[in-house]
Amino acid sequence: MIKFYKSEEIPLEMHKVRIVQKLNLIPIEERRKAMEAAGFNTFLLHNRDVFLDMLTDSGVNAMSDKQMAAMMEADDSYAGSETFYKLEAKLQEIFQTKYFLPAHQGRACEHILAKTFVTPGSVTLMNYHFTTTRAHINLCGGDVIEIYKDEAIKIESNDPFKGNIDINKLQDQIKKHGAKKIAFLRFEAGTNLIGGQPFSMENVMAVRKICKKHGILMILDASLLTDNLFFMKTREPMCASMSILEITRKLAANFDIIYFSARKLGSAKGGGICLNDTDLYVKMRELVPLYEGFLTYGGMSTREMEAIAVGLSESMDMDMISQGPMFISFMVDELIKHGIPVVTPAGGLGCHVDANQFMSHLPKEQYRAGSLAAALYIVSGVRGMERGTLSEIRDENGEDIFANMELVRLAIPRRVFTLSQVKFVIDRLCWLYDNRELIGGLRFVDEPKIMRFFFGTLEATSDWPEKLAEKFEKDFPGSL
């Protein structure tokens, strides 16, 4: 911990920047037109029109000098690559697992897991769903049941582990469905859709005891593991004196299968599945060459695999994994000072703005979080992500299923942004909050049936984008 003598308490980066990439902030009128051309879907914006890209931390984390250097050592052999065995050994060292099945990213792992374990009529239990996870399970005929505790979906809370599973709900579901009907139980590290909230070691151990008793497979989505490890270390007494590696190994010992997206964990593009059980390994192994690639590359570039191996080592370094959560905490605290509603306590992945409170003047049928994400881009050039009803699905009657939380996520990729850039985002959010009544709603123009938030297009329900831009230009004459 570094204390300041005459300065405010601010996050201090434990790295220096040696390579930079130029940013571009286009005028507000051009941003408005870009947003309309993208169908008011931030996913469809051209990156050349984006100033600060806070859409996600997936595949956009900064690599270290050691990762870049390692990429030059790649063995490009189709089969039996030494690069694969180097990555496998690193995963065995960290998770203490025997087997590693490579895949090109996290959702590819979910595909293999769903194909292997999910059957029509089965159920999968989890602390909270993720969009692609649920889609893969549903496509295999299974259903997702969330057994989060009630505190998980409260915007304002002091609970340090809102990602925990509710033990009573777990026991009720086992009693209701029977263990044989449960495909597996999934813990997501840093629950993505409810504010990047972590789970505790204590909760994992309690759930493991119950699952072991009933023979239920436990799976960890470790994509956002580093954030969860940081919060275990800083918020959970039993982990306070442990190293990050020790916490990781203790956690891993409670799971039958661990899978991850290296776009998040490892800061390079790839992923994989780790486990100890030979029978389960054999069961999944045949699907890797079918859907991904041979068993020693699994759809990944060997250059990226070299970078992942180094990135995994760096993910065990407290200096590295603390930077994201500290920046997020700073952003959350500053927004609270200005009365802007955000998810608390500060979690991982990014700062999550509560669109239900921010946009309470707007009917929820007009996609509050989607409208807020579009408005923020127009006034700032900052691209965030809607994590609310647009990211949900429709029911059997074609009606929207309203999300438990209506959020705009402002992701903080690791080692990418400076504190002055974070302060810029805070400033523009403050202005937008004071002018929130100008923001109107959205309606679908083209709505895909699956994963509509990725490439669906919408339109404004009125001329609110023009009025918002006019007010901005009045308040900031001559400013981008």
C-alpha positions as CSV (number, residue, x, y, z in Angstrom):
1,M,0.0,0.0,0.0
2,I,1.4,3.4,-1.0
3,K,0.3,6.4,1.0
4,F,0.3,10.0,-0.4
5,Y,1.6,13.0,1.6
6,K,-0.1,16.0,-0.1
7,S,-2.4,14.4,-2.7
8,E,-5.8,12.8,-2.9
9,E,-5.8,9.0,-2.5
10,I,-5.8,7.8,-6.1
11,P,-4.9,4.5,-7.8
12,L,-1.2,4.3,-8.7
13,E,-0.3,2.3,-11.7
14,M,2.5,-0.2,-11.1
15,H,3.6,-0.2,-14.7
16,K,4.9,2.3,-17.3
17,V,3.7,2.8,-20.8
18,R,6.2,2.1,-23.6
19,I,4.0,1.8,-26.7
20,V,1.1,4.1,-27.4
21,Q,-1.8,4.2,-29.8
22,K,-3.3,7.4,-31.0
23,L,-6.9,8.2,-30.1
24,N,-9.4,10.2,-32.1
25,L,-12.3,12.2,-30.8
26,I,-14.6,13.2,-33.6
27,P,-17.1,16.2,-33.3
28,I,-20.4,15.6,-31.6
29,E,-22.5,15.9,-34.8
30,E,-20.4,13.2,-36.4
31,R,-20.8,11.0,-33.3
32,R,-24.6,11.4,-33.5
33,K,-24.6,10.4,-37.1
34,A,-22.3,7.4,-36.3
35,M,-24.6,6.3,-33.6
36,E,-27.6,6.4,-35.9
37,A,-25.7,4.5,-38.6
38,A,-24.9,1.8,-36.0
39,G,-28.6,1.4,-35.2
40,F,-28.0,2.8,-31.7
41,N,-26.1,-0.4,-30.9
42,T,-22.6,0.3,-29.6
43,F,-21.4,-3.0,-30.8
44,L,-21.9,-1.8,-34.4
45,L,-19.9,1.4,-34.1
46,H,-16.7,1.6,-36.1
47,N,-13.8,1.8,-33.8
48,R,-12.4,4.7,-35.8
49,D,-15.4,6.7,-34.4
50,V,-14.7,5.7,-30.8
51,F,-12.6,7.8,-28.4
52,L,-12.4,5.6,-25.3
53,D,-13.5,2.0,-25.9
54,M,-15.1,0.7,-22.7
55,L,-17.3,-1.9,-24.4
56,T,-15.5,-4.8,-22.9
57,D,-12.2,-6.1,-21.4
58,S,-12.3,-9.1,-23.6
59,G,-9.3,-9.3,-26.0
60,V,-8.4,-5.7,-25.5
61,N,-6.2,-5.8,-22.4
62,A,-2.7,-4.4,-22.8
63,M,0.0,-7.0,-23.2
64,S,3.3,-6.8,-21.3
65,D,6.7,-6.5,-22.8
66,K,7.3,-10.1,-21.7
67,Q,4.2,-11.3,-23.5
68,M,5.2,-9.6,-26.7
69,A,8.6,-11.1,-26.5
70,A,7.3,-14.6,-25.9
71,M,5.2,-14.4,-29.1
72,M,8.4,-14.6,-31.1
73,E,9.2,-18.1,-29.6
74,A,6.1,-19.7,-31.0
75,D,6.3,-23.2,-32.4
76,D,3.8,-23.3,-35.3
77,S,3.6,-27.1,-35.7
78,Y,0.1,-28.3,-36.4
79,A,0.4,-31.2,-34.0
80,G,2.7,-31.6,-31.0
81,S,3.7,-28.0,-30.7
82,E,6.1,-27.2,-27.9
83,T,4.1,-24.0,-27.4
84,F,1.1,-26.0,-26.4
85,Y,3.1,-28.0,-23.8
86,K,4.5,-24.8,-22.4
87,L,0.9,-23.4,-21.9
88,E,-0.3,-26.8,-20.6
89,A,2.5,-26.8,-18.0
90,K,1.7,-23.3,-16.8
91,L,-2.0,-24.2,-16.3
92,Q,-1.0,-27.4,-14.5
93,E,1.2,-25.3,-12.2
94,I,-1.5,-22.7,-11.4
95,F,-4.6,-24.8,-11.2
96,Q,-2.8,-28.1,-10.4
97,T,-5.0,-29.9,-12.9
98,K,-3.8,-32.8,-15.1
99,Y,-5.5,-32.2,-18.4
100,F,-5.9,-29.2,-20.7
101,L,-8.2,-28.9,-23.8
102,P,-7.5,-25.8,-25.8
103,A,-10.2,-23.7,-27.5
104,H,-10.3,-20.4,-29.3
105,Q,-12.1,-18.5,-26.5
106,G,-14.5,-19.0,-23.6
107,R,-17.7,-19.5,-25.5
108,A,-16.1,-22.3,-27.5
109,C,-15.5,-24.0,-24.1
110,E,-19.1,-23.4,-23.2
111,H,-20.1,-25.1,-26.5
112,I,-18.1,-28.2,-25.7
113,L,-19.3,-28.3,-22.1
114,A,-23.0,-28.0,-23.2
115,K,-22.6,-30.6,-25.9
116,T,-21.1,-33.0,-23.4
117,F,-23.2,-32.6,-20.3
118,V,-26.5,-30.9,-21.2
119,T,-29.4,-33.1,-22.4
120,P,-33.0,-32.2,-23.2
121,G,-34.9,-31.5,-20.0
122,S,-31.8,-31.1,-17.9
123,V,-31.1,-28.0,-15.7
124,T,-27.9,-26.2,-15.0
125,L,-27.6,-24.3,-11.7
126,M,-25.4,-21.1,-11.5
127,N,-24.8,-18.0,-9.4
128,Y,-25.8,-16.0,-12.5
129,H,-26.1,-16.6,-16.2
130,F,-24.0,-15.2,-18.9
131,T,-25.5,-14.6,-22.4
132,T,-23.5,-17.1,-24.4
133,T,-23.6,-19.7,-21.6
134,R,-27.3,-19.7,-21.5
135,A,-27.6,-19.7,-25.3
136,H,-25.5,-22.9,-25.5
137,I,-27.4,-24.6,-22.8
138,N,-30.8,-23.7,-24.3
139,L,-29.7,-24.9,-27.8
140,C,-28.9,-28.3,-26.2
141,G,-32.4,-28.5,-24.7
142,G,-31.4,-27.6,-21.2
143,D,-32.6,-24.8,-18.9
144,V,-30.7,-22.4,-16.7
145,I,-31.7,-21.8,-13.1
146,E,-30.0,-19.0,-11.2
147,I,-29.6,-19.5,-7.4
148,Y,-28.1,-16.2,-6.4
149,K,-28.8,-14.7,-3.1
150,D,-31.3,-11.8,-3.0
151,E,-28.6,-9.3,-2.3
152,A,-27.1,-10.0,-5.7
153,I,-29.6,-7.9,-7.6
154,K,-29.7,-4.9,-5.3
155,I,-28.0,-1.9,-6.8
156,E,-26.8,-0.4,-3.5
157,S,-25.3,-2.9,-1.1
158,N,-22.5,-3.4,1.4
159,D,-22.3,-7.1,0.7
160,P,-18.7,-7.9,-0.4
161,F,-19.6,-11.1,-2.1
162,K,-22.8,-10.6,-4.1
163,G,-21.8,-13.4,-6.5
164,N,-22.3,-16.1,-3.8
165,I,-24.8,-19.0,-4.3
166,D,-27.7,-19.1,-1.9
167,I,-27.3,-22.4,-0.1
168,N,-31.0,-22.8,0.7
169,K,-32.0,-22.2,-3.0
170,L,-29.4,-24.8,-4.0
171,Q,-30.8,-27.4,-1.6
172,D,-34.4,-26.6,-2.8
173,Q,-33.4,-27.1,-6.5
174,I,-31.7,-30.5,-5.7
175,K,-34.8,-31.6,-3.9
176,K,-37.1,-30.3,-6.7
177,H,-35.3,-31.7,-9.7
178,G,-33.1,-34.5,-8.3
179,A,-29.3,-34.6,-8.7
180,K,-29.5,-36.7,-11.9
181,K,-31.4,-34.1,-13.7
182,I,-28.8,-31.4,-12.9
183,A,-26.2,-31.2,-15.8
184,F,-23.8,-29.3,-13.6
185,L,-23.5,-26.4,-11.2
186,R,-21.6,-23.4,-12.6
187,F,-19.8,-20.6,-10.6
188,E,-19.0,-17.5,-12.7
189,A,-16.1,-15.6,-11.2
190,G,-17.1,-11.9,-11.3
191,T,-20.7,-12.2,-12.3
192,N,-20.7,-10.3,-15.5
193,L,-24.4,-9.2,-15.8
194,I,-24.9,-7.9,-12.3
195,G,-21.9,-5.7,-11.9
196,G,-18.8,-7.9,-11.8
197,Q,-19.6,-9.1,-8.3
198,P,-17.3,-11.8,-6.8
199,F,-18.0,-14.9,-4.8
200,S,-16.2,-16.0,-1.6
201,M,-14.0,-19.0,-0.9
202,E,-16.2,-19.9,2.0
203,N,-19.3,-20.1,-0.2
204,V,-17.5,-22.2,-2.8
205,M,-16.4,-24.7,-0.1
206,A,-20.0,-24.9,1.3
207,V,-21.4,-25.5,-2.2
208,R,-18.7,-28.1,-2.9
209,K,-19.7,-30.1,0.2
210,I,-23.3,-30.3,-1.0
211,C,-22.5,-31.1,-4.6
212,K,-20.1,-33.8,-3.6
213,K,-22.7,-35.4,-1.4
214,H,-25.2,-35.5,-4.3
215,G,-22.7,-36.3,-7.1
216,I,-23.2,-32.9,-8.9
217,L,-20.5,-31.7,-11.2
218,M,-19.0,-28.3,-10.3
219,I,-17.7,-26.1,-13.1
220,L,-15.8,-22.7,-12.7
221,D,-15.9,-20.0,-15.4
222,A,-12.6,-18.5,-14.6
223,S,-12.6,-15.8,-17.3
224,L,-12.8,-13.0,-14.7
225,L,-10.8,-14.9,-12.1
226,T,-8.2,-12.3,-11.4
227,D,-10.8,-9.8,-10.2
228,N,-12.4,-12.4,-8.0
229,L,-8.9,-13.3,-6.5
230,F,-8.3,-9.7,-5.7
231,F,-11.5,-9.4,-3.8
232,M,-10.9,-12.7,-2.0
233,K,-7.5,-11.4,-0.9
234,T,-8.8,-8.0,0.2
235,R,-12.2,-8.8,1.5
236,E,-12.1,-12.4,2.9
237,P,-10.3,-13.0,6.2
238,M,-9.4,-16.6,5.4
239,C,-7.5,-15.4,2.3
240,A,-5.8,-12.3,3.7
241,S,-2.5,-14.0,4.5
242,M,-2.4,-16.2,1.4
243,S,-0.6,-15.4,-1.9
244,I,-2.7,-15.1,-5.0
245,L,-1.3,-18.4,-6.2
246,E,-2.3,-20.1,-3.0
247,I,-5.8,-18.7,-3.2
248,T,-6.1,-19.9,-6.8
249,R,-5.0,-23.4,-6.0
250,K,-7.3,-23.6,-3.0
251,L,-10.2,-22.4,-5.1
252,A,-9.4,-24.7,-8.0
253,A,-9.4,-27.8,-5.8
254,N,-13.1,-27.3,-5.2
255,F,-14.0,-27.7,-8.9
256,D,-14.3,-30.7,-11.3
257,I,-13.8,-28.5,-14.4
258,I,-12.3,-25.0,-14.9
259,Y,-12.7,-23.2,-18.2
260,F,-11.7,-19.7,-19.2
261,S,-11.5,-17.1,-21.9
262,A,-7.9,-16.0,-22.1
263,R,-9.1,-12.8,-23.7
264,K,-9.8,-11.9,-20.1
265,L,-7.6,-14.3,-18.0
266,G,-4.2,-14.1,-19.6
267,S,-4.7,-10.9,-21.7
268,A,-4.4,-12.7,-25.0
269,K,-6.8,-14.4,-27.5
270,G,-7.6,-18.0,-26.6
271,G,-9.1,-20.2,-24.0
272,G,-9.4,-23.7,-22.7
273,I,-10.8,-26.3,-20.3
274,C,-8.8,-27.7,-17.4
275,L,-9.6,-30.8,-15.3
276,N,-8.3,-33.9,-13.5
277,D,-10.8,-36.6,-14.3
278,T,-9.7,-38.9,-17.1
279,D,-13.2,-40.1,-18.0
280,L,-14.5,-36.5,-18.3
281,Y,-11.4,-35.5,-20.3
282,V,-11.9,-38.4,-22.8
283,K,-15.6,-37.5,-23.1
284,M,-14.8,-33.9,-24.2
285,R,-11.6,-34.6,-26.1
286,E,-13.2,-35.8,-29.3
287,L,-15.2,-32.5,-29.7
288,V,-12.1,-30.3,-29.8
289,P,-10.8,-31.5,-33.2
290,L,-14.4,-31.4,-34.5
291,Y,-15.2,-27.9,-33.5
292,E,-11.9,-26.1,-32.7
293,G,-8.8,-27.7,-34.1
294,F,-6.2,-30.3,-33.2
295,L,-5.6,-31.1,-29.5
296,T,-2.4,-29.1,-29.4
297,Y,-3.8,-25.8,-30.7
298,G,-7.6,-25.9,-30.5
299,G,-8.2,-22.9,-32.8
300,M,-5.6,-20.7,-31.2
301,S,-2.6,-19.0,-32.8
302,T,0.6,-20.4,-31.3
303,R,1.8,-16.8,-30.9
304,E,-1.2,-16.1,-28.7
305,M,-0.6,-19.3,-26.7
306,E,2.9,-18.1,-25.9
307,A,1.5,-14.8,-24.7
308,I,-1.2,-16.5,-22.6
309,A,1.4,-18.6,-20.8
310,V,3.2,-15.5,-19.7
311,G,-0.1,-13.7,-19.0
312,L,-1.2,-16.4,-16.7
313,S,2.0,-16.0,-14.7
314,E,1.4,-12.2,-14.5
315,S,-2.2,-12.9,-13.3
316,M,-0.7,-14.3,-10.1
317,D,0.9,-10.9,-9.4
318,M,-1.1,-8.7,-7.0
319,D,0.4,-5.5,-8.6
320,M,-1.0,-6.5,-11.9
321,I,-4.5,-7.7,-10.9
322,S,-5.2,-4.8,-8.5
323,Q,-5.0,-2.1,-11.1
324,G,-8.4,-2.7,-12.7
325,P,-10.4,-3.0,-9.4
326,M,-8.7,0.1,-8.0
327,F,-9.6,2.2,-11.1
328,I,-13.1,0.9,-11.0
329,S,-13.4,1.7,-7.2
330,F,-12.1,5.2,-7.9
331,M,-14.7,5.7,-10.7
332,V,-17.6,4.4,-8.6
333,D,-16.7,6.6,-5.6
334,E,-16.4,9.7,-7.7
335,L,-19.8,9.0,-9.4
336,I,-21.4,8.5,-6.0
337,K,-20.1,11.9,-4.9
338,H,-22.1,13.4,-7.8
339,G,-25.2,11.5,-7.0
340,I,-25.0,9.2,-10.0
341,P,-26.5,5.7,-9.4
342,V,-24.0,2.9,-9.7
343,V,-23.7,-0.7,-8.5
344,T,-22.1,-1.0,-5.1
345,P,-19.8,-2.3,-3.8
346,A,-17.4,-1.6,-6.7
347,G,-16.9,-4.9,-8.5
348,G,-14.5,-6.1,-11.2
349,L,-14.6,-5.7,-15.0
350,G,-15.9,-2.2,-15.0
351,C,-18.1,0.5,-13.5
352,H,-21.8,-0.3,-13.8
353,V,-24.2,2.6,-14.0
354,D,-27.8,1.9,-13.0
355,A,-30.0,2.9,-15.9
356,N,-33.2,2.3,-14.1
357,Q,-32.5,5.2,-11.7
358,F,-30.6,7.3,-14.2
359,M,-33.4,7.0,-16.8
360,S,-36.4,6.7,-14.5
361,H,-38.3,9.1,-16.8
362,L,-38.3,6.6,-19.6
363,P,-40.6,3.6,-19.9
364,K,-38.7,0.4,-19.4
365,E,-40.1,-0.9,-22.6
366,Q,-37.9,1.6,-24.4
367,Y,-34.6,0.0,-23.3
368,R,-33.3,2.4,-20.7
369,A,-29.8,1.0,-20.6
370,G,-29.5,0.9,-24.4
371,S,-30.6,4.5,-24.6
372,L,-28.2,5.6,-21.9
373,A,-25.3,3.8,-23.7
374,A,-26.2,5.5,-26.9
375,A,-26.5,9.0,-25.2
376,L,-23.1,8.6,-23.5
377,Y,-21.4,7.9,-26.8
378,I,-23.0,10.9,-28.4
379,V,-21.8,13.3,-25.7
380,S,-18.4,11.8,-25.1
381,G,-17.2,9.4,-27.7
382,V,-17.1,6.7,-25.0
383,R,-18.4,3.3,-26.0
384,G,-20.0,1.4,-23.2
385,M,-22.1,-1.8,-23.2
386,E,-25.8,-2.3,-22.5
387,R,-26.2,-5.0,-19.8
388,G,-29.9,-5.0,-19.3
389,T,-33.1,-6.0,-21.2
390,L,-31.5,-5.7,-24.6
391,S,-29.1,-8.4,-23.5
392,E,-32.0,-10.7,-22.5
393,I,-34.4,-12.7,-24.6
394,R,-38.2,-12.7,-25.3
395,D,-40.6,-15.1,-23.7
396,E,-42.7,-17.7,-25.5
397,N,-45.3,-15.0,-26.2
398,G,-42.8,-12.7,-27.8
399,E,-42.7,-10.3,-24.9
400,D,-39.5,-8.8,-23.5
401,I,-38.2,-10.4,-20.4
402,F,-37.1,-7.5,-18.3
403,A,-33.6,-7.8,-16.8
404,N,-33.1,-8.0,-13.0
405,M,-30.7,-5.1,-13.4
406,E,-30.6,-2.4,-16.2
407,L,-26.9,-1.4,-16.4
408,V,-24.5,0.4,-18.7
409,R,-21.1,-1.2,-18.2
410,L,-18.0,0.9,-18.6
411,A,-15.3,-1.7,-18.8
412,I,-11.8,-1.0,-17.6
413,P,-9.4,-3.1,-19.7
414,R,-6.2,-3.9,-17.8
415,R,-3.3,-1.5,-18.2
416,V,-5.1,0.5,-21.0
417,F,-6.5,3.7,-19.7
418,T,-5.0,6.6,-17.7
419,L,-6.6,8.2,-14.7
420,S,-7.2,11.4,-16.7
421,Q,-9.2,9.4,-19.2
422,V,-11.3,7.9,-16.4
423,K,-11.9,11.4,-15.0
424,F,-13.1,12.6,-18.5
425,V,-15.7,9.8,-18.5
426,I,-16.8,10.8,-15.0
427,D,-17.2,14.5,-16.1
428,R,-19.3,13.6,-19.2
429,L,-21.5,11.3,-17.1
430,C,-22.1,14.1,-14.7
431,W,-23.2,16.4,-17.5
432,L,-25.4,13.7,-19.0
433,Y,-27.0,13.1,-15.6
434,D,-27.9,16.7,-15.2
435,N,-29.5,16.7,-18.7
436,R,-31.0,13.2,-18.5
437,E,-34.5,14.3,-19.2
438,L,-33.4,15.0,-22.8
439,I,-32.6,11.3,-23.4
440,G,-35.4,9.4,-25.1
441,G,-36.1,5.7,-25.9
442,L,-35.3,3.1,-28.5
443,R,-37.2,0.6,-30.5
444,F,-36.1,-2.4,-32.6
445,V,-35.7,-2.1,-36.4
446,D,-34.0,-5.4,-36.9
447,E,-34.1,-8.0,-34.1
448,P,-32.3,-11.3,-34.4
449,K,-33.8,-14.2,-32.5
450,I,-30.5,-15.2,-30.8
451,M,-28.1,-12.9,-29.1
452,R,-29.9,-9.8,-30.4
453,F,-27.7,-7.4,-28.5
454,F,-24.7,-8.3,-30.6
455,F,-26.0,-7.2,-34.0
456,G,-29.6,-6.0,-33.7
457,T,-30.4,-2.5,-34.8
458,L,-32.7,0.1,-33.3
459,E,-34.0,3.6,-33.8
460,A,-34.8,6.6,-31.6
461,T,-38.4,7.0,-30.6
462,S,-38.2,10.7,-31.2
463,D,-35.6,13.4,-32.2
464,W,-33.9,13.2,-28.8
465,P,-30.4,12.6,-30.2
466,E,-30.6,15.9,-32.1
467,K,-31.8,17.8,-29.0
468,L,-29.2,16.2,-26.8
469,A,-26.4,17.3,-29.2
470,E,-27.8,20.8,-29.4
471,K,-27.7,21.2,-25.6
472,F,-24.2,19.8,-25.5
473,E,-23.0,22.3,-28.1
474,K,-24.7,25.1,-26.2
475,D,-23.0,24.1,-22.9
476,F,-19.6,23.3,-24.5
477,P,-19.2,25.8,-27.4
478,G,-16.2,25.0,-29.5
479,S,-15.4,21.8,-27.6
480,L,-15.4,18.2,-28.8
